[in-house]
Amino acid sequence: MSKKCIGVLTSGGDCPGLNAVIRGVVKSSSQLGYDCIGFLKGYEGLHDPVRYKTLTPQNTTGILNQGGTILGSTNKGRFAATVGVSDRVEIDPELLAGVKVTIDQLGIEGLVCVGGDGSLAIAQQFHEYGIPVVGVPKTIDNDLSSTAFTFGFDSAVECATNALDRLHTTAASHGRIMVLEVMGRHAGWIALHAGIAGGGDVILIPEIPWTWENVCHKILSRESQGKAFTLVVVAEGAALPDGQSVGLERAGAQTQLGGIGQIVAAEIERRLHHETRVCVLGHLQRGGSPTTFDRVLATQYGAHAVRLIVEGKFGEMVCYQPPTVSSVPITEAVNQLRQVDPQSSAVQAAQALGISFGNTHADASPFVAKAERFERNRVPSTADLGQSAVLAFEIANAATADALV
């Protein structure tokens, strides 16, 4: 192995585009006369035991369109770090010392760390210890600050959009309410973009508080317009109306979120007595070939990471700031999450289309607000009806009044 060498590893949850980054690093390194080695199973391959393999343009041929990562990955292990300063978790100094020995012995001039917020927080502590690292942002959630997009996000949105396209036809055929649960721990980017692209009617995300009443109003307003089905898209990290998140079990240092789709579907059916079904995409959003956009973005990230190493710009994270790929300090990227702005143009466009975020009646349809004016003039015989019947009665009256105006 020559004295000039660049290392690369993939850490955290997998996503489409990881192999495109690896390929970008390998081919760019080769063009500049560097050898390249890939560490196996993320940061775990750096120490006791050291596990790696030599990467060349020849043995990475054909991986551009492959999902997953040829190096393997893990979101559990001995290395742990958290986002932010107040809740910072320090990596064991003995581990850091061991990694430094590995880097020095292998003659690695720079280590490309590909990962999400937790993985990049580890890279930041490496940098502070004097280990030459650069970061590449990877998360389907698209919630890393300082970059407009992370690779894997576009592929995840395409997966969720395709699911909505399929759910649309079966929901319409049976007159059902379909709830699609998508990933998004802290941010609702996937739910928002897929909901718009896939014709969702209700979108529930972590950034916008919502109520059961408003969701039900939207469903019933659609019924009053002759639309017997509704598509609800919910991000796994969206809190329930009482503020509680839904978690299943521990996954590394964090709780594995999931299950809110089942709760939303069950509560809608309980309140409205409408047939409701739930579909949880889960890891389907992480698998498969990357989209064209993700292939191009990931390849640029890999090439730019090598450039940062050659220029000696360590402790930096590659980022996409349209129209260029550049870099920012890793610490800037991991100390703050990038969430959906409730006042953003995408949210406003969705509301203009009549999509409900469950936060107000008015965003459901123009006549729902009129329905509320009829509440104080209810016909007494509806007093003993269930909530869903009352809502349906009020909205039907509102629709009739609207037609007479």
ROSE-725759 format. One record per residue (C-alpha): residue number from 1; z, x, y; residue in three letters. Coordinates in steps of 0.5 Angstrom, whole numbers, plus 500, padded with zeros to 3 digits. Each point is the difference from the previous one (the first is absolute). Example, Ala and Ser with C-alpha at 12.3 -4.5 7.8 and 13.67 -1.06 7.14 Angstrom:
num 1; Z 516; X 525; Y 491; residu ALA;
num 2; Z 498; X 502; Y 507; residu SER;
//
This chain:
num 1; Z 500; X 500; Y 500; residu MET;
num 2; Z 498; X 503; Y 507; residu SER;
num 3; Z 505; X 501; Y 505; residu LYS;
num 4; Z 498; X 494; Y 504; residu LYS;
num 5; Z 502; X 494; Y 497; residu CYS;
num 6; Z 501; X 493; Y 502; residu ILE;
num 7; Z 505; X 495; Y 496; residu GLY;
num 8; Z 499; X 492; Y 500; residu VAL;
num 9; Z 505; X 495; Y 497; residu LEU;
num 10; Z 500; X 492; Y 500; residu THR;
num 11; Z 506; X 497; Y 501; residu SER;
num 12; Z 503; X 493; Y 500; residu GLY;
num 13; Z 496; X 493; Y 497; residu GLY;
num 14; Z 493; X 501; Y 499; residu ASP;
num 15; Z 494; X 497; Y 503; residu CYS;
num 16; Z 493; X 500; Y 501; residu PRO;
num 17; Z 497; X 506; Y 503; residu GLY;
num 18; Z 505; X 506; Y 498; residu LEU;
num 19; Z 495; X 503; Y 496; residu ASN;
num 20; Z 495; X 500; Y 506; residu ALA;
num 21; Z 505; X 504; Y 504; residu VAL;
num 22; Z 501; X 505; Y 494; residu ILE;
num 23; Z 493; X 501; Y 500; residu ARG;
num 24; Z 499; X 501; Y 507; residu GLY;
num 25; Z 506; X 505; Y 500; residu VAL;
num 26; Z 497; X 504; Y 494; residu VAL;
num 27; Z 493; X 500; Y 503; residu LYS;
num 28; Z 502; X 502; Y 507; residu SER;
num 29; Z 504; X 505; Y 497; residu SER;
num 30; Z 495; X 503; Y 496; residu SER;
num 31; Z 495; X 500; Y 506; residu GLN;
num 32; Z 505; X 505; Y 503; residu LEU;
num 33; Z 501; X 504; Y 495; residu GLY;
num 34; Z 507; X 498; Y 497; residu TYR;
num 35; Z 502; X 498; Y 493; residu ASP;
num 36; Z 504; X 493; Y 499; residu CYS;
num 37; Z 505; X 498; Y 496; residu ILE;
num 38; Z 503; X 493; Y 499; residu GLY;
num 39; Z 507; X 499; Y 498; residu PHE;
num 40; Z 501; X 495; Y 495; residu LEU;
num 41; Z 505; X 493; Y 501; residu LYS;
num 42; Z 501; X 501; Y 507; residu GLY;
num 43; Z 505; X 505; Y 503; residu TYR;
num 44; Z 503; X 500; Y 493; residu GLU;
num 45; Z 495; X 505; Y 498; residu GLY;
num 46; Z 502; X 505; Y 505; residu LEU;
num 47; Z 507; X 502; Y 496; residu HIS;
num 48; Z 503; X 501; Y 494; residu ASP;
num 49; Z 495; X 500; Y 496; residu PRO;
num 50; Z 495; X 501; Y 505; residu VAL;
num 51; Z 494; X 496; Y 497; residu ARG;
num 52; Z 493; X 501; Y 503; residu TYR;
num 53; Z 492; X 501; Y 499; residu LYS;
num 54; Z 495; X 504; Y 503; residu THR;
num 55; Z 495; X 495; Y 504; residu LEU;
num 56; Z 493; X 502; Y 501; residu THR;
num 57; Z 493; X 496; Y 502; residu PRO;
num 58; Z 498; X 500; Y 493; residu GLN;
num 59; Z 506; X 497; Y 497; residu ASN;
num 60; Z 501; X 495; Y 506; residu THR;
num 61; Z 493; X 497; Y 499; residu THR;
num 62; Z 499; X 493; Y 499; residu GLY;
num 63; Z 507; X 498; Y 503; residu ILE;
num 64; Z 498; X 497; Y 507; residu LEU;
num 65; Z 500; X 493; Y 497; residu ASN;
num 66; Z 505; X 500; Y 495; residu GLN;
num 67; Z 507; X 497; Y 502; residu GLY;
num 68; Z 507; X 503; Y 499; residu GLY;
num 69; Z 501; X 507; Y 500; residu THR;
num 70; Z 498; X 506; Y 495; residu ILE;
num 71; Z 506; X 503; Y 502; residu LEU;
num 72; Z 505; X 495; Y 498; residu GLY;
num 73; Z 505; X 497; Y 505; residu SER;
num 74; Z 507; X 497; Y 500; residu THR;
num 75; Z 505; X 497; Y 505; residu ASN;
num 76; Z 506; X 502; Y 496; residu LYS;
num 77; Z 503; X 507; Y 499; residu GLY;
num 78; Z 505; X 505; Y 503; residu ARG;
num 79; Z 496; X 500; Y 507; residu PHE;
num 80; Z 503; X 495; Y 504; residu ALA;
num 81; Z 499; X 499; Y 508; residu ALA;
num 82; Z 500; X 494; Y 504; residu THR;
num 83; Z 497; X 498; Y 506; residu VAL;
num 84; Z 503; X 500; Y 507; residu GLY;
num 85; Z 506; X 505; Y 503; residu VAL;
num 86; Z 506; X 495; Y 499; residu SER;
num 87; Z 500; X 499; Y 493; residu ASP;
num 88; Z 497; X 507; Y 498; residu ARG;
num 89; Z 501; X 502; Y 493; residu VAL;
num 90; Z 500; X 508; Y 499; residu GLU;
num 91; Z 496; X 503; Y 494; residu ILE;
num 92; Z 504; X 505; Y 496; residu ASP;
num 93; Z 500; X 507; Y 503; residu PRO;
num 94; Z 499; X 503; Y 493; residu GLU;
num 95; Z 494; X 495; Y 499; residu LEU;
num 96; Z 497; X 503; Y 506; residu LEU;
num 97; Z 501; X 507; Y 499; residu ALA;
num 98; Z 497; X 499; Y 493; residu GLY;
num 99; Z 494; X 497; Y 503; residu VAL;
num 100; Z 499; X 506; Y 505; residu LYS;
num 101; Z 500; X 505; Y 494; residu VAL;
num 102; Z 495; X 496; Y 497; residu THR;
num 103; Z 495; X 500; Y 506; residu ILE;
num 104; Z 502; X 507; Y 501; residu ASP;
num 105; Z 498; X 502; Y 493; residu GLN;
num 106; Z 494; X 497; Y 500; residu LEU;
num 107; Z 497; X 502; Y 507; residu GLY;
num 108; Z 499; X 493; Y 502; residu ILE;
num 109; Z 499; X 501; Y 508; residu GLU;
num 110; Z 501; X 492; Y 501; residu GLY;
num 111; Z 502; X 494; Y 496; residu LEU;
num 112; Z 496; X 493; Y 501; residu VAL;
num 113; Z 505; X 495; Y 499; residu CYS;
num 114; Z 497; X 493; Y 499; residu VAL;
num 115; Z 505; X 494; Y 500; residu GLY;
num 116; Z 503; X 494; Y 504; residu GLY;
num 117; Z 506; X 500; Y 504; residu ASP;
num 118; Z 505; X 503; Y 495; residu GLY;
num 119; Z 495; X 505; Y 498; residu SER;
num 120; Z 499; X 503; Y 507; residu LEU;
num 121; Z 507; X 500; Y 501; residu ALA;
num 122; Z 501; X 505; Y 494; residu ILE;
num 123; Z 494; X 504; Y 503; residu ALA;
num 124; Z 504; X 500; Y 507; residu GLN;
num 125; Z 506; X 503; Y 497; residu GLN;
num 126; Z 495; X 505; Y 496; residu PHE;
num 127; Z 498; X 502; Y 507; residu HIS;
num 128; Z 507; X 500; Y 503; residu GLU;
num 129; Z 501; X 505; Y 494; residu TYR;
num 130; Z 494; X 505; Y 502; residu GLY;
num 131; Z 496; X 497; Y 494; residu ILE;
num 132; Z 493; X 500; Y 503; residu PRO;
num 133; Z 497; X 492; Y 499; residu VAL;
num 134; Z 496; X 495; Y 504; residu VAL;
num 135; Z 500; X 493; Y 498; residu GLY;
num 136; Z 495; X 495; Y 498; residu VAL;
num 137; Z 502; X 493; Y 501; residu PRO;
num 138; Z 499; X 495; Y 494; residu LYS;
num 139; Z 502; X 493; Y 500; residu THR;
num 140; Z 497; X 493; Y 498; residu ILE;
num 141; Z 505; X 497; Y 505; residu ASP;
num 142; Z 497; X 504; Y 506; residu ASN;
num 143; Z 507; X 500; Y 503; residu ASP;
num 144; Z 500; X 507; Y 502; residu LEU;
num 145; Z 500; X 501; Y 508; residu SER;
num 146; Z 495; X 505; Y 504; residu SER;
num 147; Z 494; X 498; Y 495; residu THR;
num 148; Z 496; X 494; Y 501; residu ALA;
num 149; Z 499; X 500; Y 493; residu PHE;
num 150; Z 502; X 503; Y 493; residu THR;
num 151; Z 495; X 500; Y 494; residu PHE;
num 152; Z 502; X 495; Y 495; residu GLY;
num 153; Z 501; X 495; Y 505; residu PHE;
num 154; Z 493; X 498; Y 500; residu ASP;
num 155; Z 499; X 500; Y 493; residu SER;
num 156; Z 507; X 495; Y 499; residu ALA;
num 157; Z 497; X 495; Y 505; residu VAL;
num 158; Z 493; X 500; Y 496; residu GLU;
num 159; Z 504; X 498; Y 494; residu CYS;
num 160; Z 505; X 495; Y 503; residu ALA;
num 161; Z 493; X 497; Y 504; residu THR;
num 162; Z 497; X 500; Y 493; residu ASN;
num 163; Z 506; X 496; Y 497; residu ALA;
num 164; Z 500; X 495; Y 506; residu LEU;
num 165; Z 492; X 499; Y 499; residu ASP;
num 166; Z 502; X 498; Y 492; residu ARG;
num 167; Z 506; X 496; Y 502; residu LEU;
num 168; Z 496; X 496; Y 505; residu HIS;
num 169; Z 496; X 497; Y 495; residu THR;
num 170; Z 505; X 498; Y 495; residu THR;
num 171; Z 505; X 497; Y 505; residu ALA;
num 172; Z 494; X 496; Y 503; residu ALA;
num 173; Z 498; X 497; Y 493; residu SER;
num 174; Z 507; X 498; Y 498; residu HIS;
num 175; Z 503; X 499; Y 507; residu GLY;
num 176; Z 506; X 505; Y 499; residu ARG;
num 177; Z 504; X 504; Y 505; residu ILE;
num 178; Z 499; X 507; Y 498; residu MET;
num 179; Z 505; X 506; Y 502; residu VAL;
num 180; Z 497; X 507; Y 500; residu LEU;
num 181; Z 505; X 505; Y 500; residu GLU;
num 182; Z 498; X 507; Y 503; residu VAL;
num 183; Z 503; X 507; Y 501; residu MET;
num 184; Z 503; X 502; Y 507; residu GLY;
num 185; Z 507; X 502; Y 500; residu ARG;
num 186; Z 501; X 501; Y 507; residu HIS;
num 187; Z 494; X 498; Y 503; residu ALA;
num 188; Z 495; X 494; Y 499; residu GLY;
num 189; Z 493; X 503; Y 501; residu TRP;
num 190; Z 498; X 499; Y 493; residu ILE;
num 191; Z 502; X 492; Y 501; residu ALA;
num 192; Z 497; X 500; Y 507; residu LEU;
num 193; Z 493; X 503; Y 498; residu HIS;
num 194; Z 499; X 497; Y 494; residu ALA;
num 195; Z 502; X 493; Y 502; residu GLY;
num 196; Z 495; X 500; Y 506; residu ILE;
num 197; Z 495; X 503; Y 495; residu ALA;
num 198; Z 501; X 495; Y 495; residu GLY;
num 199; Z 501; X 494; Y 503; residu GLY;
num 200; Z 508; X 499; Y 500; residu GLY;
num 201; Z 503; X 494; Y 503; residu ASP;
num 202; Z 507; X 503; Y 500; residu VAL;
num 203; Z 502; X 507; Y 501; residu ILE;
num 204; Z 507; X 502; Y 499; residu LEU;
num 205; Z 502; X 508; Y 502; residu ILE;
num 206; Z 506; X 504; Y 502; residu PRO;
num 207; Z 499; X 500; Y 507; residu GLU;
num 208; Z 500; X 493; Y 502; residu ILE;
num 209; Z 506; X 495; Y 498; residu PRO;
num 210; Z 498; X 494; Y 497; residu TRP;
num 211; Z 503; X 493; Y 497; residu THR;
num 212; Z 499; X 495; Y 494; residu TRP;
num 213; Z 498; X 495; Y 505; residu GLU;
num 214; Z 495; X 503; Y 504; residu ASN;
num 215; Z 496; X 502; Y 493; residu VAL;
num 216; Z 501; X 493; Y 498; residu CYS;
num 217; Z 497; X 497; Y 506; residu HIS;
num 218; Z 494; X 505; Y 500; residu LYS;
num 219; Z 499; X 497; Y 492; residu ILE;
num 220; Z 500; X 493; Y 502; residu LEU;
num 221; Z 496; X 501; Y 506; residu SER;
num 222; Z 495; X 502; Y 496; residu ARG;
num 223; Z 500; X 494; Y 495; residu GLU;
num 224; Z 500; X 496; Y 506; residu SER;
num 225; Z 493; X 503; Y 502; residu GLN;
num 226; Z 498; X 499; Y 492; residu GLY;
num 227; Z 501; X 507; Y 498; residu LYS;
num 228; Z 504; X 499; Y 493; residu ALA;
num 229; Z 501; X 507; Y 499; residu PHE;
num 230; Z 504; X 506; Y 504; residu THR;
num 231; Z 500; X 507; Y 499; residu LEU;
num 232; Z 506; X 504; Y 502; residu VAL;
num 233; Z 500; X 508; Y 501; residu VAL;
num 234; Z 507; X 503; Y 500; residu VAL;
num 235; Z 502; X 507; Y 500; residu ALA;
num 236; Z 505; X 503; Y 495; residu GLU;
num 237; Z 505; X 502; Y 506; residu GLY;
num 238; Z 500; X 493; Y 504; residu ALA;
num 239; Z 507; X 498; Y 501; residu ALA;
num 240; Z 502; X 493; Y 498; residu LEU;
num 241; Z 502; X 495; Y 506; residu PRO;
num 242; Z 507; X 502; Y 499; residu ASP;
num 243; Z 498; X 507; Y 501; residu GLY;
num 244; Z 501; X 503; Y 493; residu GLN;
num 245; Z 495; X 504; Y 496; residu SER;
num 246; Z 498; X 499; Y 493; residu VAL;
num 247; Z 501; X 506; Y 496; residu GLY;
num 248; Z 499; X 501; Y 492; residu LEU;
num 249; Z 503; X 507; Y 498; residu GLU;
num 250; Z 501; X 507; Y 503; residu ARG;
num 251; Z 494; X 504; Y 500; residu ALA;
num 252; Z 502; X 508; Y 502; residu GLY;
num 253; Z 504; X 499; Y 506; residu ALA;
num 254; Z 497; X 493; Y 502; residu GLN;
num 255; Z 501; X 493; Y 498; residu THR;
num 256; Z 494; X 498; Y 496; residu GLN;
num 257; Z 498; X 494; Y 504; residu LEU;
num 258; Z 496; X 494; Y 497; residu GLY;
num 259; Z 501; X 493; Y 498; residu GLY;
num 260; Z 500; X 496; Y 507; residu ILE;
num 261; Z 493; X 497; Y 497; residu GLY;
num 262; Z 504; X 496; Y 495; residu GLN;
num 263; Z 505; X 498; Y 505; residu ILE;
num 264; Z 495; X 498; Y 505; residu VAL;
num 265; Z 496; X 496; Y 495; residu ALA;
num 266; Z 506; X 497; Y 497; residu ALA;
num 267; Z 503; X 498; Y 506; residu GLU;
num 268; Z 494; X 497; Y 503; residu ILE;
num 269; Z 499; X 496; Y 493; residu GLU;
num 270; Z 507; X 497; Y 501; residu ARG;
num 271; Z 499; X 498; Y 507; residu ARG;
num 272; Z 493; X 497; Y 500; residu LEU;
num 273; Z 500; X 498; Y 492; residu HIS;
num 274; Z 493; X 503; Y 500; residu HIS;
num 275; Z 497; X 504; Y 494; residu GLU;
num 276; Z 501; X 508; Y 502; residu THR;
num 277; Z 498; X 506; Y 497; residu ARG;
num 278; Z 502; X 507; Y 501; residu VAL;
num 279; Z 496; X 507; Y 499; residu CYS;
num 280; Z 503; X 507; Y 501; residu VAL;
num 281; Z 495; X 505; Y 501; residu LEU;
num 282; Z 505; X 506; Y 499; residu GLY;
num 283; Z 497; X 506; Y 497; residu HIS;
num 284; Z 493; X 498; Y 500; residu LEU;
num 285; Z 500; X 502; Y 508; residu GLN;
num 286; Z 501; X 507; Y 498; residu ARG;
num 287; Z 495; X 500; Y 494; residu GLY;
num 288; Z 492; X 501; Y 500; residu GLY;
num 289; Z 495; X 504; Y 504; residu SER;
num 290; Z 501; X 501; Y 507; residu PRO;
num 291; Z 496; X 496; Y 505; residu THR;
num 292; Z 494; X 504; Y 504; residu THR;
num 293; Z 505; X 500; Y 506; residu PHE;
num 294; Z 506; X 503; Y 496; residu ASP;
num 295; Z 495; X 505; Y 497; residu ARG;
num 296; Z 498; X 503; Y 507; residu VAL;
num 297; Z 506; X 500; Y 503; residu LEU;
num 298; Z 504; X 503; Y 494; residu ALA;
num 299; Z 494; X 506; Y 500; residu THR;
num 300; Z 501; X 501; Y 507; residu GLN;
num 301; Z 508; X 500; Y 499; residu TYR;
num 302; Z 499; X 505; Y 495; residu GLY;
num 303; Z 495; X 505; Y 504; residu ALA;
num 304; Z 504; X 499; Y 506; residu HIS;
num 305; Z 507; X 502; Y 496; residu ALA;
num 306; Z 496; X 507; Y 498; residu VAL;
num 307; Z 498; X 501; Y 507; residu ARG;
num 308; Z 508; X 499; Y 503; residu LEU;
num 309; Z 502; X 505; Y 494; residu ILE;
num 310; Z 494; X 505; Y 502; residu VAL;
num 311; Z 502; X 500; Y 508; residu GLU;
num 312; Z 508; X 501; Y 498; residu GLY;
num 313; Z 502; X 493; Y 503; residu LYS;
num 314; Z 505; X 498; Y 495; residu PHE;
num 315; Z 505; X 494; Y 500; residu GLY;
num 316; Z 494; X 496; Y 502; residu GLU;
num 317; Z 498; X 493; Y 497; residu MET;
num 318; Z 492; X 499; Y 500; residu VAL;
num 319; Z 499; X 493; Y 504; residu CYS;
num 320; Z 494; X 495; Y 502; residu TYR;
num 321; Z 500; X 499; Y 507; residu GLN;
num 322; Z 493; X 497; Y 501; residu PRO;
num 323; Z 495; X 502; Y 500; residu PRO;
num 324; Z 503; X 507; Y 498; residu THR;
num 325; Z 504; X 503; Y 495; residu VAL;
num 326; Z 506; X 504; Y 503; residu SER;
num 327; Z 507; X 502; Y 499; residu SER;
num 328; Z 507; X 498; Y 502; residu VAL;
num 329; Z 507; X 503; Y 498; residu PRO;
num 330; Z 502; X 498; Y 494; residu ILE;
num 331; Z 507; X 498; Y 503; residu THR;
num 332; Z 496; X 495; Y 505; residu GLU;
num 333; Z 497; X 496; Y 494; residu ALA;
num 334; Z 506; X 499; Y 496; residu VAL;
num 335; Z 505; X 499; Y 505; residu ASN;
num 336; Z 497; X 493; Y 501; residu GLN;
num 337; Z 497; X 495; Y 496; residu LEU;
num 338; Z 493; X 496; Y 503; residu ARG;
num 339; Z 501; X 493; Y 499; residu GLN;
num 340; Z 496; X 494; Y 502; residu VAL;
num 341; Z 500; X 498; Y 508; residu ASP;
num 342; Z 501; X 493; Y 500; residu PRO;
num 343; Z 496; X 500; Y 506; residu GLN;
num 344; Z 495; X 504; Y 497; residu SER;
num 345; Z 492; X 497; Y 501; residu SER;
num 346; Z 500; X 499; Y 492; residu ALA;
num 347; Z 506; X 496; Y 500; residu VAL;
num 348; Z 497; X 496; Y 506; residu GLN;
num 349; Z 494; X 499; Y 497; residu ALA;
num 350; Z 503; X 498; Y 494; residu ALA;
num 351; Z 504; X 495; Y 504; residu GLN;
num 352; Z 493; X 498; Y 504; residu ALA;
num 353; Z 497; X 498; Y 493; residu LEU;
num 354; Z 506; X 495; Y 498; residu GLY;
num 355; Z 504; X 505; Y 495; residu ILE;
num 356; Z 507; X 499; Y 500; residu SER;
num 357; Z 505; X 506; Y 500; residu PHE;
num 358; Z 506; X 495; Y 499; residu GLY;
num 359; Z 503; X 501; Y 507; residu ASN;
num 360; Z 498; X 494; Y 503; residu THR;
num 361; Z 497; X 493; Y 499; residu HIS;
num 362; Z 495; X 501; Y 506; residu ALA;
num 363; Z 496; X 505; Y 496; residu ASP;
num 364; Z 498; X 496; Y 494; residu ALA;
num 365; Z 496; X 495; Y 504; residu SER;
num 366; Z 499; X 496; Y 506; residu PRO;
num 367; Z 503; X 494; Y 498; residu PHE;
num 368; Z 506; X 502; Y 497; residu VAL;
num 369; Z 503; X 501; Y 507; residu ALA;
num 370; Z 499; X 492; Y 501; residu LYS;
num 371; Z 503; X 499; Y 493; residu ALA;
num 372; Z 506; X 502; Y 503; residu GLU;
num 373; Z 500; X 495; Y 505; residu ARG;
num 374; Z 500; X 495; Y 495; residu PHE;
num 375; Z 507; X 502; Y 497; residu GLU;
num 376; Z 504; X 496; Y 505; residu ARG;
num 377; Z 496; X 494; Y 499; residu ASN;
num 378; Z 500; X 500; Y 492; residu ARG;
num 379; Z 499; X 493; Y 496; residu VAL;
num 380; Z 507; X 499; Y 497; residu PRO;
num 381; Z 498; X 499; Y 493; residu SER;
num 382; Z 498; X 507; Y 500; residu THR;
num 383; Z 507; X 502; Y 501; residu ALA;
num 384; Z 502; X 500; Y 492; residu ASP;
num 385; Z 494; X 504; Y 498; residu LEU;
num 386; Z 499; X 508; Y 498; residu GLY;
num 387; Z 499; X 505; Y 505; residu GLN;
num 388; Z 493; X 501; Y 498; residu SER;
num 389; Z 498; X 492; Y 501; residu ALA;
num 390; Z 503; X 500; Y 507; residu VAL;
num 391; Z 496; X 506; Y 502; residu LEU;
num 392; Z 494; X 497; Y 497; residu ALA;
num 393; Z 501; X 494; Y 503; residu PHE;
num 394; Z 501; X 503; Y 507; residu GLU;
num 395; Z 494; X 504; Y 500; residu ILE;
num 396; Z 496; X 494; Y 497; residu ALA;
num 397; Z 502; X 496; Y 506; residu ASN;
num 398; Z 499; X 506; Y 505; residu ALA;
num 399; Z 493; X 501; Y 497; residu ALA;
num 400; Z 498; X 493; Y 501; residu THR;
num 401; Z 503; X 500; Y 507; residu ALA;
num 402; Z 496; X 506; Y 501; residu ASP;
num 403; Z 493; X 496; Y 498; residu ALA;
num 404; Z 502; X 495; Y 505; residu LEU;
num 405; Z 501; X 504; Y 506; residu VAL;
//
